[in-house]
Amino acid sequence: MIGMGAMIGAGIFVLTGLAAEIAGPAAILVFALNGVVTAFTGLSYAELAASIPKSGGGYAFVREVFADLPSFVMGWMLWFAYMIAGGLYALGFAPNFLELLHVYDVAPAEVGAVALPVVDIAVPAGIGLAFVAVLGLVALNAVSTAASGSVETIFTLVKVGILVVFVAFGATAPMFSTAEFQPLFPGDSGAFSVLPAMGLTFIAFEGYDLITTVTEEVKNPRENIPKAIFASLAVTVVVYLAVVGVAVGTLGAQGLAEAGEAGIAQAATEFMPTGLPVIQNGGAIIVFGAVFSTLTALNAVVIASSRVAFSMGREEQLLPSFGQLHHRYGTPFVAILASGVVMLGSVALPTQSAGNMSSLFFLLSFIVVNGSVIKLRRERPNMNRPYELPYYPIPPILGIVLNLVLTGVLVWYLLRTDVLALLLSGGWILLGVAAYAVYTHLRADETETRDETTSAVDD
């Protein structure tokens, strides 16, 4: 549920129309190919999780096989990527929740600001609701791992159920039986139009890696973590293909492209019946789905970011308090609160730049994780591997190559459209390296002082 909750997020609702704008009916192929690309790295995550059953995800694996500085940079990037993704999900939750209130006439169509009586100020409604969502889920995770897991399960089942209803009505609609999927590739770009669309929608498949951040909190992780990775990937790909296929088949690629980020909602209004109990029309059911999708994705990254910080603290690459469990709640309390604070701050980042930074860091981390499989196989050939990826070394090599291609496409795109994202990404890494150098120096001085004191006492 953590993996599906993160992957089947708001992306399926807002990216489908954008993919159709670039690739036409081949938007279906875009999601299928991204699923294939993701599967290669998923195999690497499965083998590493079975071999190294530690919480922390990609950071824990890299920490096992690489030196201190590379593993720190990996954890630093992942931690930040999860946190800024959380900020984006929170900002995505706000307008959908307001739209849901508007559908039921609880709130007006335009809500400019909400009052905060405690401090006697007003803030934009979107930012205010984003803050409430982050604070609520951070508090839930801080006091109970079981409760946050239950919330993730319930919300994920609700949103998948909503998408199943969407697919069922769409696949049986008269307009779907006369759907036209030709020409498959639009304009002069032809099949090459698939590549930029893949780069745009790849973020929709980032999430299965979150499963490995909670390895130590899972029963029999060597067996269950790989199963969870494969199950969440398989279900997500099937759901995506069904939803995109119905959207293109009912609204048409051009209509879907014209609707843009509201493509799925527009498609639903074309074939969903009106006057349904509780849910009034097709648009309303998609708003329901978007609200639950953003909340489950947000909860998943609160869990994941805190476990990366917890693992780094335990390895003494962040402050030791990050790597400690709360004496009463049994949760990584400090790591959760710290992740929540940065998540709240990331809400102020430009939305597009934040999304691009998150995608860039995830792609880079996937490259390193695939490299970790190869390095670990060479250095520890006799290591206990309850799960071994098939046809080694082809999957990790393909994972490295394909993620490098997508990284190159993304960097090229950012150089043309969003240089700020590249500058902020480089700045975060440099900040981390500087913090690591200072912290390492202080630790060395502390160790030296302690050794001198011990020696003097012995004398």
N, C-alpha and C positions, 0 to 999 in steps of 0.2 A: 504493500500500500504506500510506503514511503516513495518507492521508485515510480509507481504509477501516478501518485499524487503530485510529484514534481514534474513528470514528463507531460501528463495530460493536464497542462495548465491553461492559462489564458491564450497560449500560443495558437492552439488549434482554432480558436474563435477569431483571432485577429490576423493571423498570418495566411490563412487559406486564400482570401481574396487577393492579398498582395502577391502570393505565389502565382495565382492565375493571371494576374496582370503581366507578369514577366514571362511565364512559360505556357500560358494558355491551358488547354486540356491536359497538357503534360504535367500539370501540378500534381496529378496523381502519381506520376513517375518520380517526381521530385521527392515526395515523402517516402516512396518505396526505396529509392536509392540512398536517401539519408538513413533509412533503417538498416540497409546493408552496411554502409560505412560505420555506423554505430556498433553493429554486431561484432566487427573485428576487435574493437577496443573492449566491448563487453566480454569477449572471451578472455582477454588479458586480465581484466578485473576479476573474473571468476577464478582463474588459476591462482592469482596472487592472494585473493581473499581466502581461498581454501588452504593455501600454504602459510599465510601470515595472518592468523585470526586476531587482528588487533583493530581497535577502533581508530578512526582517523582517515579512512579512505585512501586516496592516492598518496597523501602525505606519509601515511604509515608504511606503504610499500616502498616509496622512494627512500625513506629514512633507513630502511633495512639494507639497501644495496648501494646507496650513494653516500658521499662525504657530508660533513655537517652543513656547509654553506649551500650546496645544491638542494639538499633536503629542506633546509629552512626556506629557501626561495620558493620551492614547490608549495610548502604549507602556507606561506605568506600569500601567494597568489590564490590558492584555493580558498583560503579563509575569506579574502576580500571578494572573490568572485561570488561566493555564496551570499555574503552580506549585501552586496549591491544588487544581486538578483532578488533578495528579499525586499529591498527598497522598491524595486520595480513592480514586484507582485503586489505590494501594499498600495502603490499608486494605481495599479490596475484594478484593485478591489474597490477603491473609492468611487469612481464614476459608475461602475456596474451596480454597486449597492444603492447609489442615489437614483439610478434609473429604475431599479427594482421598487424603491419607495414611490417613485413617480407613477409606475404602472398601476399601483394600488392606491393612488391618490393620497399617500401618506405625506409626500413632500411635493413641492412645486417642481416644474420641469427645470427651472434654473435656480440653483442654490449657490449663492456667491460665497458666503462665509458662515462659519458657525462660531458661536460665542463660547469662550472659555471663562466661566465666571470666577474660577479660583484665582486667576491672574488678571481678570478684568480686561481681556483683549479678545479680538476676533481674528481668526486665521482662515485662509481659503478652505472651503469645505473638503476638497479633495485631500489636501495635506493633513487636515485635522482627522479625517477618517483613516488615512494611512497610518498616522501615529497611533490611533486607537487600536487598529488591527495588530500592529507590531507589538505594542505594549501588552495587549491581551494575550497573545500567543507566547510572548517571552515569559510572562508571569505564569502561564499554564505549564510551560516546559520547565520553569525553574522549580516548581513545587511538586511536579509529578510526571515522571516519564511515562507511566502507564496511561494517565489521562490524555497526554498529548498523542500517544499512539492510538488510543481509542477514537479521538477526534479525527485523526488522519484517516482511519479506516472508514468511519461513518461518512465523512464528507466525500471521500474518493468514490465510495459505492454510489452515493447520490448523484455525483456528476457523471459517472460512467452510465448510470441508469438513464439520465437525461439524454445523453448522446445516443444510447440504444433506441430510445423512443424517437429521436430525430431521424435516425437511420431507418427505422421500421416504417414510419409514415412516408419518408421520402422514397424509399425503394418500391413502395406500393402505389405511389402517386402516378396518375395517367401521364403526366409530363415526363416522368423518368423513362417510361417505355419507349418514348420517341426521342430520347436524348441523342445528341450528335457530339461525338468526340473527335471529329475530323474537321480540318487538319489538326493533327496532334500537336505540332510545333508551330508557333505563330511567327509571322513576319519574316524578315531576312535572316535573323539569327539562327533559325532552325533549331537543331538539337542543342546547339551551344547555349541556348537560353536557359537550359536546365541548370547549368553550373551556378550562375549568380543567384538563381532561386533557391538552390540547395544551401548556399552560404547564408541567405536571409533566414531560412526556416530551420537551420541546424539546431538553433537554440531550443526548438521544440523537443529535441531528443536528449537534451541534457537533464539527467535526473536519476538514471539507474545507478550512477556512481555514488549517489547519496546513500544507497543501501549499505555500502561498505564502510560508511562512517560510524555505524552503530553495531559493528561486528560483535563486540564483547557483550552486548545486551541481548543477543540472540541465542536461543538454544541450538546446540550442535551447529555452530556457524560454518565449520568446514564443509558441511553438506548443504545447509539451508541457504547460505548466502549465494552460492552459484545458482541454485534453483530459483531464488528470488530474482536474480538479475535476468535470467533467461525468461522467466514467466512474465515479468513486468515489461520487458522489451517486446515479447511476442504479442501480448495483449494490446500494448500501446500502438504497435505498427498496424495491427488489425483494425483497431478503433479509428486510427488516423485515415487509413485507406478507405474504410467504409464511409466516414464522414465527408472526406474530400470527394469521393466518388459520387455520393448523393448530391452534394452541393453543386458540383460541375454538371451532373446529369439533370438537375431540376432547374437551376438558374442559368446554366450555360456559362462557359468560361468568360465571355465578354460581360455578361451581367454580374458575374461574381467579381470580376476585376473592377467594374464601375462601382460596386458597393464597397470595395476596399476592406477596411478593418471590420465593417459591419456585414461582411459577406455571408457568414453562416446565419446570422440573425435574419438577413433579408431572404435567404433561401427558405428558412423556416416559415416565414410569413406567407410564402407562395403555396405551400402544400399542407401546413399544419391546420387542423380544424380550429374554429373559434368557439368560445363559450365553454371551454373545458372547466371542470371543477377545479377551484383554486387557481390553476394556471389558465389565464384567459385566452392566450393565443400563442402562435409559434414564436413570435419575438420574445414574449415573456419567458417561455421555457428556456430559451437560450440565455437570457439575462440571469435566470436562476443558475444555469450551468456555469456561466462566467464567474458569478459570485463564489460558488463552491470551488471552482478551479483555482482562483487566485488565493483563496484561503488555504487550501490543501498544499499548494505550491509554497506559500509563505511559511506554513508550519513545517514543511519538509526542510526548507533551508535554515530555519531556526535550529532545528535538530542537527543538521549537517554542519553548519558553521561552528556551533558550539563544540561539537565533537572533534573537529579539526583543531580548534584552539585548546581543548582539553588534552589532546594527544601531544601537541607541541609543548604545552606546559609540563606534562609528565616527562617529556624527553629533555626538559630544561632548555628549550629553545624559545620559550616565553616565560613570563614570571611563574614561579612554582605554584602560586595560588590558582592559576588557570588549570593546573593538572590535579586539583583536589576535588573530592566529592563532598557535598554538604553533609554535615553530621546528622541532620534530621531528615532531609528530603532524599538523600542518596543520589542527587543530580549534580552535574558539573556546574554548580551555581554561578561561580565567578565567570566562567567561560560563556555561559548563556547571557548573563547581564552585559558583559563586554561586547559580545556579538550584537546584542540588541541596541546598544548605544551607537555603534558604528552603522548599523542598519538604519536607525533613525536619521543619522547624519547623511546617509547616502540618498535619502529622499530629496535632498536639496540639489543633487547632481542633475545636469541635463539628462532627460530620459533617454534620448537616443545614444548619447555618449556612454551612459552607464550600461545600457544593453550591449553596446559594442565592446566595451571593456570586459564584461562578463564573458561574452562569447570568445574573445581573444584568449583570456586566461584559461578557460576550459579547454580550448583546442590545444594550447601549449601543454597543459597538464596531461592531456590524453597522449600526446606524443611521448612525454617522459615516462608515463606508465607503461606504454608498449615497449619502450626501451628497457624498462626495469625487468620485464619478463625475460628478455634475451640475456641481460646481464646476470640475472639470478640463475638461469639455466646453465650458463657457462661456469659461474663461480661455485655453484652448489648443485651439481648434477644429481647427487644422491639425497637431496632434501625430500622430506615427506610431502608429496603432492596428491592429496585426495582427489583433486580434479586436475587433469592435464588437458590443455586445449589441443584439439586435433590438428594434424598436418603442420606441426611446428617445423620451421619458424615462419611459415607463410602468413598466418593471421596477424602476428604482431608487426611484421614488415609492411604488410598492406595497410595496417592501422596507422603506422608511422607515415607512410607515403600519402595516403588519402587525407589524413589530418594536416599534413604539411601543405598539400594543395589547397585545402579549404582555408588554412591560415594565410597562405600567400594571397588568395583571392580577397580575404577579409582585409588584410593590410593594404593591398592595392586600393580597395574600396575606401578605406579610412583615409588614405593619403589624398584622395580626391574629394571626399565629402565630410570627413570628421577628424581632422588633425588633433583636435582637443582630446579625443579618446586615446590616441597614441601617446600624447604628452602626459596625460593623467596616468596611463598604464606604466609608462617609464618612470614617472615620478613616484608611484607607489612602490615599485621594485627598488628604486634607489633609497627611498625612505626605509624600507625593510632592511636593506643591506647595511645602512648606517646604524639603524637600531640594533641589528645583530652584532655589529662590530663593537658598539659601546657596551652592550650587555655581556658579550664574551670577555671584554677587557675587565669589566667590573667583577665578573665571576672569577677570573683568573687572579685578580688582586685579593678577593675574599678568600680564595683557596690558599694563596700564598701566606696571607696573614694568619689563617687558621693553622697552617702547618708550622709556622714560626712559633705560634703560641704553644702548640702541642710539644714542640721540640724543647722550648724553654721549661715547660712543666716537667718533662722527663728529666731534664738536666737537674 
